[in-house]
Amino acid sequence: MSPSLLRQLWVMIESTQAHILLKLDDASLVQWLLKQLNQERSLDYQEVAVVSNYIQSRISLIRDLAYER
């Protein structure tokens, strides 16, 4: 994953309202974040797979950050 894509993902996560990040189950949260990111930047198949795996591995961190807001 490129540094710019990683940065864009975290900026998007931090700018998303906390209640959205907290109300979705894990699979729905991954899909929702992918959809939002894909609207900002067209992702190819390989990028979707990499970003999806990355988000899944960071679900706890994403929820913790949202909960603290």
mmJSON file of the N, C-alpha and C atoms, coordinates in Angstrom:
{"data_MODEL":{"atom_site":{
"group_PDB":["ATOM","ATOM","ATOM","ATOM","ATOM","ATOM","ATOM","ATOM","ATOM","ATOM","ATOM","ATOM","ATOM","ATOM","ATOM","ATOM","ATOM","ATOM","ATOM","ATOM","ATOM","ATOM","ATOM","ATOM","ATOM","ATOM","ATOM","ATOM","ATOM","ATOM","ATOM","ATOM","ATOM","ATOM","ATOM","ATOM","ATOM","ATOM","ATOM","ATOM","ATOM","ATOM","ATOM","ATOM","ATOM","ATOM","ATOM","ATOM","ATOM","ATOM","ATOM","ATOM","ATOM","ATOM","ATOM","ATOM","ATOM","ATOM","ATOM","ATOM","ATOM","ATOM","ATOM","ATOM","ATOM","ATOM","ATOM","ATOM","ATOM","ATOM","ATOM","ATOM","ATOM","ATOM","ATOM","ATOM","ATOM","ATOM","ATOM","ATOM","ATOM","ATOM","ATOM","ATOM","ATOM","ATOM","ATOM","ATOM","ATOM","ATOM","ATOM","ATOM","ATOM","ATOM","ATOM","ATOM","ATOM","ATOM","ATOM","ATOM","ATOM","ATOM","ATOM","ATOM","ATOM","ATOM","ATOM","ATOM","ATOM","ATOM","ATOM","ATOM","ATOM","ATOM","ATOM","ATOM","ATOM","ATOM","ATOM","ATOM","ATOM","ATOM","ATOM","ATOM","ATOM","ATOM","ATOM","ATOM","ATOM","ATOM","ATOM","ATOM","ATOM","ATOM","ATOM","ATOM","ATOM","ATOM","ATOM","ATOM","ATOM","ATOM","ATOM","ATOM","ATOM","ATOM","ATOM","ATOM","ATOM","ATOM","ATOM","ATOM","ATOM","ATOM","ATOM","ATOM","ATOM","ATOM","ATOM","ATOM","ATOM","ATOM","ATOM","ATOM","ATOM","ATOM","ATOM","ATOM","ATOM","ATOM","ATOM","ATOM","ATOM","ATOM","ATOM","ATOM","ATOM","ATOM","ATOM","ATOM","ATOM","ATOM","ATOM","ATOM","ATOM","ATOM","ATOM","ATOM","ATOM","ATOM","ATOM","ATOM","ATOM","ATOM","ATOM","ATOM","ATOM","ATOM","ATOM","ATOM","ATOM","ATOM","ATOM","ATOM","ATOM","ATOM","ATOM"],
"id":[1,2,3,4,5,6,7,8,9,10,11,12,13,14,15,16,17,18,19,20,21,22,23,24,25,26,27,28,29,30,31,32,33,34,35,36,37,38,39,40,41,42,43,44,45,46,47,48,49,50,51,52,53,54,55,56,57,58,59,60,61,62,63,64,65,66,67,68,69,70,71,72,73,74,75,76,77,78,79,80,81,82,83,84,85,86,87,88,89,90,91,92,93,94,95,96,97,98,99,100,101,102,103,104,105,106,107,108,109,110,111,112,113,114,115,116,117,118,119,120,121,122,123,124,125,126,127,128,129,130,131,132,133,134,135,136,137,138,139,140,141,142,143,144,145,146,147,148,149,150,151,152,153,154,155,156,157,158,159,160,161,162,163,164,165,166,167,168,169,170,171,172,173,174,175,176,177,178,179,180,181,182,183,184,185,186,187,188,189,190,191,192,193,194,195,196,197,198,199,200,201,202,203,204,205,206,207],
"type_symbol":["N","C","C","N","C","C","N","C","C","N","C","C","N","C","C","N","C","C","N","C","C","N","C","C","N","C","C","N","C","C","N","C","C","N","C","C","N","C","C","N","C","C","N","C","C","N","C","C","N","C","C","N","C","C","N","C","C","N","C","C","N","C","C","N","C","C","N","C","C","N","C","C","N","C","C","N","C","C","N","C","C","N","C","C","N","C","C","N","C","C","N","C","C","N","C","C","N","C","C","N","C","C","N","C","C","N","C","C","N","C","C","N","C","C","N","C","C","N","C","C","N","C","C","N","C","C","N","C","C","N","C","C","N","C","C","N","C","C","N","C","C","N","C","C","N","C","C","N","C","C","N","C","C","N","C","C","N","C","C","N","C","C","N","C","C","N","C","C","N","C","C","N","C","C","N","C","C","N","C","C","N","C","C","N","C","C","N","C","C","N","C","C","N","C","C","N","C","C","N","C","C","N","C","C","N","C","C"],
"label_atom_id":["N","CA","C","N","CA","C","N","CA","C","N","CA","C","N","CA","C","N","CA","C","N","CA","C","N","CA","C","N","CA","C","N","CA","C","N","CA","C","N","CA","C","N","CA","C","N","CA","C","N","CA","C","N","CA","C","N","CA","C","N","CA","C","N","CA","C","N","CA","C","N","CA","C","N","CA","C","N","CA","C","N","CA","C","N","CA","C","N","CA","C","N","CA","C","N","CA","C","N","CA","C","N","CA","C","N","CA","C","N","CA","C","N","CA","C","N","CA","C","N","CA","C","N","CA","C","N","CA","C","N","CA","C","N","CA","C","N","CA","C","N","CA","C","N","CA","C","N","CA","C","N","CA","C","N","CA","C","N","CA","C","N","CA","C","N","CA","C","N","CA","C","N","CA","C","N","CA","C","N","CA","C","N","CA","C","N","CA","C","N","CA","C","N","CA","C","N","CA","C","N","CA","C","N","CA","C","N","CA","C","N","CA","C","N","CA","C","N","CA","C","N","CA","C","N","CA","C","N","CA","C","N","CA","C","N","CA","C","N","CA","C"],
"label_alt_id":[null,null,null,null,null,null,null,null,null,null,null,null,null,null,null,null,null,null,null,null,null,null,null,null,null,null,null,null,null,null,null,null,null,null,null,null,null,null,null,null,null,null,null,null,null,null,null,null,null,null,null,null,null,null,null,null,null,null,null,null,null,null,null,null,null,null,null,null,null,null,null,null,null,null,null,null,null,null,null,null,null,null,null,null,null,null,null,null,null,null,null,null,null,null,null,null,null,null,null,null,null,null,null,null,null,null,null,null,null,null,null,null,null,null,null,null,null,null,null,null,null,null,null,null,null,null,null,null,null,null,null,null,null,null,null,null,null,null,null,null,null,null,null,null,null,null,null,null,null,null,null,null,null,null,null,null,null,null,null,null,null,null,null,null,null,null,null,null,null,null,null,null,null,null,null,null,null,null,null,null,null,null,null,null,null,null,null,null,null,null,null,null,null,null,null,null,null,null,null,null,null,null,null,null,null,null,null],
"label_comp_id":["MET","MET","MET","SER","SER","SER","PRO","PRO","PRO","SER","SER","SER","LEU","LEU","LEU","LEU","LEU","LEU","ARG","ARG","ARG","GLN","GLN","GLN","LEU","LEU","LEU","TRP","TRP","TRP","VAL","VAL","VAL","MET","MET","MET","ILE","ILE","ILE","GLU","GLU","GLU","SER","SER","SER","THR","THR","THR","GLN","GLN","GLN","ALA","ALA","ALA","HIS","HIS","HIS","ILE","ILE","ILE","LEU","LEU","LEU","LEU","LEU","LEU","LYS","LYS","LYS","LEU","LEU","LEU","ASP","ASP","ASP","ASP","ASP","ASP","ALA","ALA","ALA","SER","SER","SER","LEU","LEU","LEU","VAL","VAL","VAL","GLN","GLN","GLN","TRP","TRP","TRP","LEU","LEU","LEU","LEU","LEU","LEU","LYS","LYS","LYS","GLN","GLN","GLN","LEU","LEU","LEU","ASN","ASN","ASN","GLN","GLN","GLN","GLU","GLU","GLU","ARG","ARG","ARG","SER","SER","SER","LEU","LEU","LEU","ASP","ASP","ASP","TYR","TYR","TYR","GLN","GLN","GLN","GLU","GLU","GLU","VAL","VAL","VAL","ALA","ALA","ALA","VAL","VAL","VAL","VAL","VAL","VAL","SER","SER","SER","ASN","ASN","ASN","TYR","TYR","TYR","ILE","ILE","ILE","GLN","GLN","GLN","SER","SER","SER","ARG","ARG","ARG","ILE","ILE","ILE","SER","SER","SER","LEU","LEU","LEU","ILE","ILE","ILE","ARG","ARG","ARG","ASP","ASP","ASP","LEU","LEU","LEU","ALA","ALA","ALA","TYR","TYR","TYR","GLU","GLU","GLU","ARG","ARG","ARG"],
"label_asym_id":["A","A","A","A","A","A","A","A","A","A","A","A","A","A","A","A","A","A","A","A","A","A","A","A","A","A","A","A","A","A","A","A","A","A","A","A","A","A","A","A","A","A","A","A","A","A","A","A","A","A","A","A","A","A","A","A","A","A","A","A","A","A","A","A","A","A","A","A","A","A","A","A","A","A","A","A","A","A","A","A","A","A","A","A","A","A","A","A","A","A","A","A","A","A","A","A","A","A","A","A","A","A","A","A","A","A","A","A","A","A","A","A","A","A","A","A","A","A","A","A","A","A","A","A","A","A","A","A","A","A","A","A","A","A","A","A","A","A","A","A","A","A","A","A","A","A","A","A","A","A","A","A","A","A","A","A","A","A","A","A","A","A","A","A","A","A","A","A","A","A","A","A","A","A","A","A","A","A","A","A","A","A","A","A","A","A","A","A","A","A","A","A","A","A","A","A","A","A","A","A","A","A","A","A","A","A","A"],
"label_entity_id":["1","1","1","1","1","1","1","1","1","1","1","1","1","1","1","1","1","1","1","1","1","1","1","1","1","1","1","1","1","1","1","1","1","1","1","1","1","1","1","1","1","1","1","1","1","1","1","1","1","1","1","1","1","1","1","1","1","1","1","1","1","1","1","1","1","1","1","1","1","1","1","1","1","1","1","1","1","1","1","1","1","1","1","1","1","1","1","1","1","1","1","1","1","1","1","1","1","1","1","1","1","1","1","1","1","1","1","1","1","1","1","1","1","1","1","1","1","1","1","1","1","1","1","1","1","1","1","1","1","1","1","1","1","1","1","1","1","1","1","1","1","1","1","1","1","1","1","1","1","1","1","1","1","1","1","1","1","1","1","1","1","1","1","1","1","1","1","1","1","1","1","1","1","1","1","1","1","1","1","1","1","1","1","1","1","1","1","1","1","1","1","1","1","1","1","1","1","1","1","1","1","1","1","1","1","1","1"],
"label_seq_id":[1,1,1,2,2,2,3,3,3,4,4,4,5,5,5,6,6,6,7,7,7,8,8,8,9,9,9,10,10,10,11,11,11,12,12,12,13,13,13,14,14,14,15,15,15,16,16,16,17,17,17,18,18,18,19,19,19,20,20,20,21,21,21,22,22,22,23,23,23,24,24,24,25,25,25,26,26,26,27,27,27,28,28,28,29,29,29,30,30,30,31,31,31,32,32,32,33,33,33,34,34,34,35,35,35,36,36,36,37,37,37,38,38,38,39,39,39,40,40,40,41,41,41,42,42,42,43,43,43,44,44,44,45,45,45,46,46,46,47,47,47,48,48,48,49,49,49,50,50,50,51,51,51,52,52,52,53,53,53,54,54,54,55,55,55,56,56,56,57,57,57,58,58,58,59,59,59,60,60,60,61,61,61,62,62,62,63,63,63,64,64,64,65,65,65,66,66,66,67,67,67,68,68,68,69,69,69],
"pdbx_PDB_ins_code":[null,null,null,null,null,null,null,null,null,null,null,null,null,null,null,null,null,null,null,null,null,null,null,null,null,null,null,null,null,null,null,null,null,null,null,null,null,null,null,null,null,null,null,null,null,null,null,null,null,null,null,null,null,null,null,null,null,null,null,null,null,null,null,null,null,null,null,null,null,null,null,null,null,null,null,null,null,null,null,null,null,null,null,null,null,null,null,null,null,null,null,null,null,null,null,null,null,null,null,null,null,null,null,null,null,null,null,null,null,null,null,null,null,null,null,null,null,null,null,null,null,null,null,null,null,null,null,null,null,null,null,null,null,null,null,null,null,null,null,null,null,null,null,null,null,null,null,null,null,null,null,null,null,null,null,null,null,null,null,null,null,null,null,null,null,null,null,null,null,null,null,null,null,null,null,null,null,null,null,null,null,null,null,null,null,null,null,null,null,null,null,null,null,null,null,null,null,null,null,null,null,null,null,null,null,null,null],
"Cartn_x":[0.854,0.0,0.903,0.581,1.402,1.174,2.18,2.013,0.859,0.657,-0.441,-1.799,-1.93,-3.19,-3.425,-2.385,-2.491,-2.897,-2.266,-2.599,-4.044,-4.455,-5.816,-6.837,-6.553,-7.447,-7.602,-6.486,-6.57,-7.189,-6.959,-7.631,-9.139,-9.545,-10.966,-11.554,-10.84,-11.32,-11.481,-10.488,-10.545,-11.588,-11.962,-12.968,-14.392,-14.507,-15.823,-16.404,-17.686,-18.351,-18.215,-17.903,-17.622,-18.782,-20.002,-21.14,-21.239,-20.809,-20.825,-19.824,-18.628,-17.594,-17.947,-18.752,-19.082,-20.337,-21.242,-22.514,-22.445,-21.485,-21.399,-20.667,-21.092,-20.32,-19.028,-18.124,-16.793,-16.832,-17.571,-17.626,-18.237,-19.292,-19.94,-19.027,-18.259,-17.329,-16.238,-15.7,-14.679,-15.253,-16.445,-17.069,-17.39,-17.878,-18.23,-16.984,-15.899,-14.662,-14.095,-14.144,-13.684,-14.498,-15.798,-16.667,-16.336,-16.168,-15.844,-14.5,-13.522,-12.197,-12.237,-12.998,-13.107,-13.792,-14.649,-15.287,-14.286,-13.312,-12.306,-11.179,-10.907,-9.751,-10.089,-10.061,-10.395,-9.349,-9.82,-8.92,-9.003,-7.849,-7.879,-8.107,-8.266,-8.608,-7.573,-6.299,-5.234,-5.256,-5.468,-5.535,-6.715,-7.849,-9.02,-8.684,-8.015,-7.654,-6.684,-5.678,-4.683,-5.325,-6.11,-6.76,-7.756,-8.497,-9.455,-8.754,-7.67,-6.909,-6.344,-5.866,-5.315,-6.397,-7.554,-8.65,-9.055,-9.186,-9.568,-8.569,-7.3,-6.279,-6.258,-6.932,-6.926,-8.312,-9.253,-10.629,-10.639,-9.903,-9.895,-9.371,-8.314,-7.753,-8.745,-9.387,-10.375,-11.502,-11.995,-13.091,-12.63,-11.424,-10.893,-10.774,-10.247,-10.114,-11.48,-12.441,-13.786,-14.444,-14.245,-14.849,-14.297,-13.013,-12.39,-12.832,-13.443,-13.881,-15.132],
"Cartn_y":[-1.168,0.0,1.235,2.149,3.355,4.257,5.04,5.97,6.951,7.399,8.35,7.69,6.444,5.72,5.481,5.108,4.891,6.182,7.275,8.579,8.956,8.752,9.095,8.271,7.0,6.149,6.664,6.998,7.454,8.837,9.698,11.004,10.799,9.882,9.596,9.011,8.079,7.476,8.542,9.412,10.437,11.511,11.696,12.706,12.136,10.818,10.172,10.294,10.57,10.684,9.371,9.492,8.328,7.335,7.828,6.917,5.985,6.438,5.582,4.443,4.771,3.759,2.761,3.186,2.319,1.469,1.92,1.208,0.019,0.011,-1.05,-2.268,-3.463,-4.656,-4.652,-5.56,-5.538,-5.601,-6.56,-6.721,-5.488,-4.953,-3.766,-2.549,-2.447,-1.324,-1.386,-2.562,-2.718,-2.314,-2.803,-2.485,-1.001,-0.412,1.007,1.871,1.553,2.311,2.138,0.92,0.689,1.502,1.527,2.278,3.771,4.294,5.714,6.042,5.193,5.41,5.305,4.357,4.159,5.347,6.053,7.242,8.384,8.431,9.49,9.152,7.882,7.429,6.065,5.949,4.683,3.623,2.548,1.476,0.314,-0.266,-1.469,-2.689,-3.847,-5.069,-5.384,-5.248,-5.553,-4.583,-3.305,-2.313,-2.582,-2.979,-3.3,-4.43,-5.459,-6.599,-6.175,-5.39,-4.948,-4.037,-3.08,-2.147,-2.888,-3.813,-4.598,-5.366,-6.035,-6.768,-5.83,-4.68,-3.699,-3.209,-2.847,-2.364,-3.445,-4.679,-5.785,-5.95,-5.746,-5.899,-4.712,-3.622,-2.414,-2.061,-2.978,-2.715,-2.259,-2.937,-2.565,-1.15,-0.804,0.546,1.589,1.3,2.227,2.465,1.41,1.543,2.268,1.965,2.649,4.147,4.528,5.952,6.621,5.944,6.501,6.65,5.657,5.677,6.838,7.155,8.221,9.62,9.732,11.06,11.503],
"Cartn_z":[0.0,0.0,0.0,-0.871,-0.982,0.237,0.591,1.719,1.514,0.275,0.037,0.23,-0.165,0.036,1.52,2.225,3.667,4.38,4.012,4.6,4.294,3.055,2.649,3.433,3.648,4.423,5.846,6.513,7.905,8.028,7.068,7.084,6.975,6.1,5.936,7.222,7.846,9.1,10.175,10.299,11.333,11.059,9.809,9.486,9.481,9.604,9.639,11.041,11.113,12.408,13.175,14.461,15.3,15.331,15.374,15.486,14.276,13.12,11.932,12.104,12.579,12.757,13.845,14.815,15.937,15.719,14.861,14.727,13.771,12.85,11.849,12.402,11.982,12.348,11.538,11.855,11.244,9.718,9.179,7.72,7.053,7.646,7.086,7.166,8.244,8.394,7.321,7.095,6.05,4.698,4.375,3.093,2.976,4.056,4.03,3.798,4.511,4.348,2.942,2.412,1.041,0.035,0.244,-0.659,-0.618,0.592,0.734,0.086,0.314,-0.255,-1.778,-2.277,-3.724,-4.406,-3.684,-4.241,-4.378,-3.485,-3.525,-4.487,-4.626,-5.406,-5.981,-7.265,-7.908,-7.558,-6.955,-6.54,-7.515,-7.831,-8.661,-7.758,-8.376,-7.641,-6.561,-6.903,-5.951,-4.773,-5.036,-3.963,-3.043,-3.613,-2.794,-1.829,-2.316,-1.464,-0.363,-0.709,0.275,1.322,0.869,1.796,2.68,2.118,2.889,4.011,3.684,4.704,5.755,5.32,6.253,7.219,6.684,7.537,8.531,8.057,8.944,10.083,9.789,10.83,11.799,11.439,12.273,12.828,12.736,13.208,14.666,15.523,16.946,17.144,16.446,16.545,16.031,14.918,14.353,15.344,15.946,16.917,18.189,18.645,19.829,19.592,18.436,18.113,18.007,17.403,17.274,18.65,19.484,20.817,21.671,21.487,22.265,21.838,20.655,20.194,20.867],
"occupancy":[1.0,1.0,1.0,1.0,1.0,1.0,1.0,1.0,1.0,1.0,1.0,1.0,1.0,1.0,1.0,1.0,1.0,1.0,1.0,1.0,1.0,1.0,1.0,1.0,1.0,1.0,1.0,1.0,1.0,1.0,1.0,1.0,1.0,1.0,1.0,1.0,1.0,1.0,1.0,1.0,1.0,1.0,1.0,1.0,1.0,1.0,1.0,1.0,1.0,1.0,1.0,1.0,1.0,1.0,1.0,1.0,1.0,1.0,1.0,1.0,1.0,1.0,1.0,1.0,1.0,1.0,1.0,1.0,1.0,1.0,1.0,1.0,1.0,1.0,1.0,1.0,1.0,1.0,1.0,1.0,1.0,1.0,1.0,1.0,1.0,1.0,1.0,1.0,1.0,1.0,1.0,1.0,1.0,1.0,1.0,1.0,1.0,1.0,1.0,1.0,1.0,1.0,1.0,1.0,1.0,1.0,1.0,1.0,1.0,1.0,1.0,1.0,1.0,1.0,1.0,1.0,1.0,1.0,1.0,1.0,1.0,1.0,1.0,1.0,1.0,1.0,1.0,1.0,1.0,1.0,1.0,1.0,1.0,1.0,1.0,1.0,1.0,1.0,1.0,1.0,1.0,1.0,1.0,1.0,1.0,1.0,1.0,1.0,1.0,1.0,1.0,1.0,1.0,1.0,1.0,1.0,1.0,1.0,1.0,1.0,1.0,1.0,1.0,1.0,1.0,1.0,1.0,1.0,1.0,1.0,1.0,1.0,1.0,1.0,1.0,1.0,1.0,1.0,1.0,1.0,1.0,1.0,1.0,1.0,1.0,1.0,1.0,1.0,1.0,1.0,1.0,1.0,1.0,1.0,1.0,1.0,1.0,1.0,1.0,1.0,1.0,1.0,1.0,1.0,1.0,1.0,1.0],
"B_iso_or_equiv":[0.0,0.0,0.0,0.0,0.0,0.0,0.0,0.0,0.0,0.0,0.0,0.0,0.0,0.0,0.0,0.0,0.0,0.0,0.0,0.0,0.0,0.0,0.0,0.0,0.0,0.0,0.0,0.0,0.0,0.0,0.0,0.0,0.0,0.0,0.0,0.0,0.0,0.0,0.0,0.0,0.0,0.0,0.0,0.0,0.0,0.0,0.0,0.0,0.0,0.0,0.0,0.0,0.0,0.0,0.0,0.0,0.0,0.0,0.0,0.0,0.0,0.0,0.0,0.0,0.0,0.0,0.0,0.0,0.0,0.0,0.0,0.0,0.0,0.0,0.0,0.0,0.0,0.0,0.0,0.0,0.0,0.0,0.0,0.0,0.0,0.0,0.0,0.0,0.0,0.0,0.0,0.0,0.0,0.0,0.0,0.0,0.0,0.0,0.0,0.0,0.0,0.0,0.0,0.0,0.0,0.0,0.0,0.0,0.0,0.0,0.0,0.0,0.0,0.0,0.0,0.0,0.0,0.0,0.0,0.0,0.0,0.0,0.0,0.0,0.0,0.0,0.0,0.0,0.0,0.0,0.0,0.0,0.0,0.0,0.0,0.0,0.0,0.0,0.0,0.0,0.0,0.0,0.0,0.0,0.0,0.0,0.0,0.0,0.0,0.0,0.0,0.0,0.0,0.0,0.0,0.0,0.0,0.0,0.0,0.0,0.0,0.0,0.0,0.0,0.0,0.0,0.0,0.0,0.0,0.0,0.0,0.0,0.0,0.0,0.0,0.0,0.0,0.0,0.0,0.0,0.0,0.0,0.0,0.0,0.0,0.0,0.0,0.0,0.0,0.0,0.0,0.0,0.0,0.0,0.0,0.0,0.0,0.0,0.0,0.0,0.0,0.0,0.0,0.0,0.0,0.0,0.0],
"pdbx_formal_charge":[null,null,null,null,null,null,null,null,null,null,null,null,null,null,null,null,null,null,null,null,null,null,null,null,null,null,null,null,null,null,null,null,null,null,null,null,null,null,null,null,null,null,null,null,null,null,null,null,null,null,null,null,null,null,null,null,null,null,null,null,null,null,null,null,null,null,null,null,null,null,null,null,null,null,null,null,null,null,null,null,null,null,null,null,null,null,null,null,null,null,null,null,null,null,null,null,null,null,null,null,null,null,null,null,null,null,null,null,null,null,null,null,null,null,null,null,null,null,null,null,null,null,null,null,null,null,null,null,null,null,null,null,null,null,null,null,null,null,null,null,null,null,null,null,null,null,null,null,null,null,null,null,null,null,null,null,null,null,null,null,null,null,null,null,null,null,null,null,null,null,null,null,null,null,null,null,null,null,null,null,null,null,null,null,null,null,null,null,null,null,null,null,null,null,null,null,null,null,null,null,null,null,null,null,null,null,null],
"auth_seq_id":[1,1,1,2,2,2,3,3,3,4,4,4,5,5,5,6,6,6,7,7,7,8,8,8,9,9,9,10,10,10,11,11,11,12,12,12,13,13,13,14,14,14,15,15,15,16,16,16,17,17,17,18,18,18,19,19,19,20,20,20,21,21,21,22,22,22,23,23,23,24,24,24,25,25,25,26,26,26,27,27,27,28,28,28,29,29,29,30,30,30,31,31,31,32,32,32,33,33,33,34,34,34,35,35,35,36,36,36,37,37,37,38,38,38,39,39,39,40,40,40,41,41,41,42,42,42,43,43,43,44,44,44,45,45,45,46,46,46,47,47,47,48,48,48,49,49,49,50,50,50,51,51,51,52,52,52,53,53,53,54,54,54,55,55,55,56,56,56,57,57,57,58,58,58,59,59,59,60,60,60,61,61,61,62,62,62,63,63,63,64,64,64,65,65,65,66,66,66,67,67,67,68,68,68,69,69,69],
"auth_comp_id":["MET","MET","MET","SER","SER","SER","PRO","PRO","PRO","SER","SER","SER","LEU","LEU","LEU","LEU","LEU","LEU","ARG","ARG","ARG","GLN","GLN","GLN","LEU","LEU","LEU","TRP","TRP","TRP","VAL","VAL","VAL","MET","MET","MET","ILE","ILE","ILE","GLU","GLU","GLU","SER","SER","SER","THR","THR","THR","GLN","GLN","GLN","ALA","ALA","ALA","HIS","HIS","HIS","ILE","ILE","ILE","LEU","LEU","LEU","LEU","LEU","LEU","LYS","LYS","LYS","LEU","LEU","LEU","ASP","ASP","ASP","ASP","ASP","ASP","ALA","ALA","ALA","SER","SER","SER","LEU","LEU","LEU","VAL","VAL","VAL","GLN","GLN","GLN","TRP","TRP","TRP","LEU","LEU","LEU","LEU","LEU","LEU","LYS","LYS","LYS","GLN","GLN","GLN","LEU","LEU","LEU","ASN","ASN","ASN","GLN","GLN","GLN","GLU","GLU","GLU","ARG","ARG","ARG","SER","SER","SER","LEU","LEU","LEU","ASP","ASP","ASP","TYR","TYR","TYR","GLN","GLN","GLN","GLU","GLU","GLU","VAL","VAL","VAL","ALA","ALA","ALA","VAL","VAL","VAL","VAL","VAL","VAL","SER","SER","SER","ASN","ASN","ASN","TYR","TYR","TYR","ILE","ILE","ILE","GLN","GLN","GLN","SER","SER","SER","ARG","ARG","ARG","ILE","ILE","ILE","SER","SER","SER","LEU","LEU","LEU","ILE","ILE","ILE","ARG","ARG","ARG","ASP","ASP","ASP","LEU","LEU","LEU","ALA","ALA","ALA","TYR","TYR","TYR","GLU","GLU","GLU","ARG","ARG","ARG"],
"auth_asym_id":["A","A","A","A","A","A","A","A","A","A","A","A","A","A","A","A","A","A","A","A","A","A","A","A","A","A","A","A","A","A","A","A","A","A","A","A","A","A","A","A","A","A","A","A","A","A","A","A","A","A","A","A","A","A","A","A","A","A","A","A","A","A","A","A","A","A","A","A","A","A","A","A","A","A","A","A","A","A","A","A","A","A","A","A","A","A","A","A","A","A","A","A","A","A","A","A","A","A","A","A","A","A","A","A","A","A","A","A","A","A","A","A","A","A","A","A","A","A","A","A","A","A","A","A","A","A","A","A","A","A","A","A","A","A","A","A","A","A","A","A","A","A","A","A","A","A","A","A","A","A","A","A","A","A","A","A","A","A","A","A","A","A","A","A","A","A","A","A","A","A","A","A","A","A","A","A","A","A","A","A","A","A","A","A","A","A","A","A","A","A","A","A","A","A","A","A","A","A","A","A","A","A","A","A","A","A","A"],
"auth_atom_id":["N","CA","C","N","CA","C","N","CA","C","N","CA","C","N","CA","C","N","CA","C","N","CA","C","N","CA","C","N","CA","C","N","CA","C","N","CA","C","N","CA","C","N","CA","C","N","CA","C","N","CA","C","N","CA","C","N","CA","C","N","CA","C","N","CA","C","N","CA","C","N","CA","C","N","CA","C","N","CA","C","N","CA","C","N","CA","C","N","CA","C","N","CA","C","N","CA","C","N","CA","C","N","CA","C","N","CA","C","N","CA","C","N","CA","C","N","CA","C","N","CA","C","N","CA","C","N","CA","C","N","CA","C","N","CA","C","N","CA","C","N","CA","C","N","CA","C","N","CA","C","N","CA","C","N","CA","C","N","CA","C","N","CA","C","N","CA","C","N","CA","C","N","CA","C","N","CA","C","N","CA","C","N","CA","C","N","CA","C","N","CA","C","N","CA","C","N","CA","C","N","CA","C","N","CA","C","N","CA","C","N","CA","C","N","CA","C","N","CA","C","N","CA","C","N","CA","C","N","CA","C","N","CA","C","N","CA","C","N","CA","C"],
"pdbx_PDB_model_num":[1,1,1,1,1,1,1,1,1,1,1,1,1,1,1,1,1,1,1,1,1,1,1,1,1,1,1,1,1,1,1,1,1,1,1,1,1,1,1,1,1,1,1,1,1,1,1,1,1,1,1,1,1,1,1,1,1,1,1,1,1,1,1,1,1,1,1,1,1,1,1,1,1,1,1,1,1,1,1,1,1,1,1,1,1,1,1,1,1,1,1,1,1,1,1,1,1,1,1,1,1,1,1,1,1,1,1,1,1,1,1,1,1,1,1,1,1,1,1,1,1,1,1,1,1,1,1,1,1,1,1,1,1,1,1,1,1,1,1,1,1,1,1,1,1,1,1,1,1,1,1,1,1,1,1,1,1,1,1,1,1,1,1,1,1,1,1,1,1,1,1,1,1,1,1,1,1,1,1,1,1,1,1,1,1,1,1,1,1,1,1,1,1,1,1,1,1,1,1,1,1,1,1,1,1,1,1]
}}}
